[in-house]
Amino acid sequence: MIRGAGEEIALGGGLLATGALAGAVAGTASVGACVGLVAYLAWHVRNVLRLRASLQVDAETPESIGLWGELFDRLYRTRREAAAMRRRLGLIVQRFEESSAALPDAAVLLAEDGRIDWCNEAAQRLLGLRTPRDLGQRITNVVRHPAFGAYFSGVGDPAEGVEFPSPSGDEVVLQAQVVSFGQGRRLLVVRDITKVRLLEQVRRDFVANASHELRTPLTVIFGFLEALTVEPDNVPQRWHRPLELMTQQTVRMQRIIDDMLMLARLEGDTSRASSGDVNVPNMLQLIRSEAQALSGARAHRLELDVDDGLWLRGSELELRSAFSNLVSNAVQHTPDGSLIRLRWRATPDGGARFEVQDNGEGIAAEHLPRLSERFYRVDASRSRARGGTGLGLAIVKHALARHGAELTIHSAPGEGSRFGCVFTADLVCRHGGAQRSAG
């Protein structure tokens, strides 16, 4: 900057001095000085015009002296750095496009308003997108399935995603998830889960078929065991205990098969449950009586607090299975003489909630997310000893899902457990009655 300022002073001073000297020779020094000043200004105007021309695209940067020379030098360096940055960014974009093209999952970059900015080759294959035709279109105008449209508009849990058939054919099942990033930007990731769903269907079919095939021989075995145990005097004493154990295990196997068949049926039908008015208070009275009989000598205390006028619309068989499993779990997994509270009440938002609370040992936090998995047990040996099948909470979860309801679990070691079934307001109906408690 100092060098440029010095050159600029020297240039201006030189032009003025030259003009004044030439004017003095001609007899008028002031006129000569003005001519030198005009020349200096013309030089500046020329450099301004050269700068303007150089700012055009792909124009070369001119050279000069003084302050203009330093300005042109800085412009040249800035342009060179910007060109290098563009080359680096171009390489990054090229590598990103190459890597994204190799992804098996579809990736669609969306603007804040849901318009398509970019997509990879998998998106074109799975979603039927075409570039550049669909760029700038809203994604919901291109992918028109109702489930996807509802998910994209904010219905449901964004982390769980949504499943829908591919626009290219119903035989292909897709799972989509939207991830937000930056300022209002979103990335739509879509994967083909057709094989996964086919494998799940094969598993469900196998479980259902195997359970059906096992039911008949178990029924025969149980019939003969029952015949032998009806008249114990006709059986040698040494066989009494083995027959008792065989009968217990046969009954347990029958319960497992019944639960597996129920679970397979619930998993195989993803539609909403059949709708009928269900007398939940009366159902809970029967479940409480059955639980008291199941407790037997263990003498659990079951308190029932219900709103007699609060009914539900749904499948009575599935709701009874869900509620009964929660209550029987509480009986099986709490110490003798424990207090178990059953509560059926309306929620502030117009829905309803069934709750089973016990004062048992409680469950550690690391087990809670997996409790509804099939055959998952916190204490496998204790569960088997008490006749648990390991399928109860899985049945509860699927039965509630078919009613659009939610299973909630709150528990901690030493504080007992609280299992809740939360139903939305559209399932609730009133049939008169008042709140009632029974101990």
Secondary structure, 3 states (H helix, E strand, C coil): CHHHHHHHHHHHHHHHHHHHHHHHHHCCHHHHHHHHHHHHHHHHHHHHHHHHHHCCCCCCCCCCCHHHHHHHHHHHHHHHHHHHHHHHHHHHHHHHHHHHHCCCCEEEEECCCCEEEEECHHHHHHHCCCCCCCCCCEHHHHCCCHHHHHHHCCCCCCCCCEEEEECCEEEEEEEEEEEEECCCEEEEEEEECHHHHHHHHHHHHHHHHHHHHHHHHHHHHHHHHHHHHHCHHHCCHHHHHHHHHHHHHHHHHHHHHHHHHHHHHHHHCCCCCCCEEECHHHHHHHHHHHHHHHHHHHCCEEEEEEECCEEEEECHHHHHHHHHHHHHHHHHCCCCCCEEEEEEEECCCCCEEEEEEECCCCCCHHHHHHCCCCCCCCCHHHHHHCCCCCCHHHHHHHHHHCCCCEEEEEECCCCCEEEEEEECHHHEEECCCCEEEEC
